[in-house]
């Protein structure tokens, strides 16, 4: 899947698809490596988005206090 900017939910959905594919005993090694790399990139993207959301939430909470 191309690395266009995905929403958090789209990234999670794609990660679930990748895990399912990697769980298949018939997957070829080259395809598994490709999917693993994609999954890693998606995981990093999700982590970055979560950190951004946390920063935004903390800023909103500070404004209310």
C-alpha positions in Angstrom: 0.0 0.0 0.0 1.4 3.4 -0.9 2.4 5.6 2.1 -0.1 8.4 1.5 -1.2 10.1 4.7 -3.6 7.7 6.3 -5.9 8.4 9.2 -5.1 6.7 12.5 -8.0 4.3 12.0 -7.0 3.5 8.4 -3.4 2.7 9.7 -4.8 0.4 12.4 -7.0 -1.3 9.9 -4.1 -1.9 7.5 -2.0 -3.2 10.4 -4.7 -5.7 11.2 -4.6 -6.8 7.5 -0.9 -7.2 7.6 -0.9 -9.3 10.7 -3.5 -11.6 9.2 -1.4 -12.0 6.0 1.8 -12.6 8.0 -0.1 -15.3 10.0 -0.5 -17.3 6.9 1.8 -20.3 6.6 1.8 -20.0 2.8 3.3 -16.5 2.7 6.5 -16.2 0.7 9.5 -14.8 2.6 9.9 -11.8 0.3 6.3 -10.8 0.7 6.5 -11.3 4.4 9.5 -8.9 4.6 7.7 -6.4 2.4 4.6 -6.5 4.7 6.8 -6.4 7.8 8.5 -3.2 6.6 5.1 -1.6 5.8 3.8 -2.6 9.2 6.7 -1.0 10.9 6.2 2.2 9.1 2.5 2.2 10.0 3.3 1.5 13.6 5.7 4.4 13.7 3.0 6.6 12.1 0.4 5.5 14.7 2.8 6.2 17.5 3.6 9.7 16.1 -0.1 10.5 15.8 -0.8 9.3 19.3 1.9 11.5 20.7 0.5 14.5 18.7 -3.0 13.8 20.0 -1.7 13.6 23.6 0.0 16.9 23.2 -3.1 18.5 21.9 -5.2 17.0 24.7 -2.8 18.2 27.3 -2.9 21.7 25.8 -6.7 21.7 25.9 -6.7 20.5 29.5 -4.2 23.3 30.5 -6.5 25.9 28.9 -9.4 24.7 31.0 -7.4 24.9 34.3 
